Amino acid sequence: MAKVLIVDDALFMRKMLSDILKKEGIEVCGEAENGKEAVDKYQQVKPDLVTMDIVMPKMEEIDGVAAVKEIMKIDPQAKIIMVSAMGQHSLVVEAIQAGAKDFVTKPFQPSRVIEAVKRVLG
């Protein structure tokens, strides 16, 4: 079973993603609410996939895109799906260039989230 780390500064968004994934039998192995925590948790839980919010309060200058870059340094094979609100196209492009594999937009369509997860996990 795939293990997923969910990263979002909003608790209700983490809960929503967690519920969507768990209904599909996907294990949520951890959550983080900012970029720094995401990088630390990634090293601890070694997930198969990360869902990464793009815009989070900057903590020690690590937002979603910077966290992708840090995780890719640690693990060049990391599988990351960006989570963005509408109108964040340039940030999504930057994250994909940094190594993210796909993106989903808020508000979530559960079918789109699962489609992205399955495609990225192969």
N, C-alpha and C positions, 0 to 999 in steps of 0.2 A: 504494500500500500504506500502511495506517495505521501511524503511529509511536507507540509507547507508552513512557511513562516509568513505571517501577515503583519505588514507595517503600515500604520496609519495613525495620525495624531488624534483622530476622532474615535472614541470607544464604540459608538453605535455603528460606524463603518466597519470596524474590525469584527463586530458581532455579526453584521449582515453578511460579510464575506465568509466568516467562519460557518454560519448556518448553511450558506449555499454549498460550500465545499463538503461539509459533514454529511449533507443529504445525499451526496454522490459517493460517500464512502471514503472520502479523502481525509487523512489525519492532519489536524492543525497542531503542529509540534511547538509553536510558540507565537508570541505577539510582541511587537515593539511599537512605541509611539513616537519615535524620532529616528533620524538617520544614524546617530551614534549608537543608540541602543540596537538598531537593526544590524549594524556591522558586528557588534559584540555578540548578539544572539546568534547570528549566522555562524560564527566560529564555535559557539557552544553546541548548538543543536544540529548543525550540518544538514539543513533541509534539502529536499529534492527540488524545491521551487520556492521563490519569494514573490509575494505580491507587494509592490512598493508604491506608496502614495508619492506623487511627485512633489506636491507643495506641502511642506510641514514647517512648523516653526523651526528656525535654524537654531541648532544647539551646537556650539563649538563649530559653526560654519558647515555643518553636514546636513544638506537637504536631501531630497530623494535622489536627485541626479548624482550628487557627490557620493551618496551611500552606494549607488550602483558602481561607481568607479572604484570605491574602496573594496567592495565585495569582489569585483572582477580581478583586482590585484591579488586578493587572497586565493581566489578560485576562478581561474579563467574559464572553467566549464560551468559556472553558476548559471542557473536558469531563473530569470527575473521577468515578471510581468508588471508593467507600470500601470498605476491606477491614476487617472486624471479626470479633472472636470473639463467640461467643454471649454474651448478657447485657450488650451495650454499646448497647442500644436508644436510650437518651437521647443518647448521643454521636452515633449515626447520625442521629437526628432533627436534632441541632444542625448536623451537617455538611451535611445536605440543605438545611436552611434557609440555610446559608452559601453554597450554590451547587452542591454535589455533585449529580450526576445519578442515581446509583443506588448500590447496595451489594451486596457478596457477603460471605458468612460463611465463616470458617475452621471446620473443614477444608474445602478447596475441592472442589466438584464441577466438573470441567472444563467440562461442558455449561452449567452456570449461569454460569461466568465468561465463556464465549464468547457466551452469550445476552445478558448485560449489556453486553459490549463492543459487539456488533453493534447493539443497541438504542440505546445512547448515541451511537455514531458515525452512526447513521441509515442 
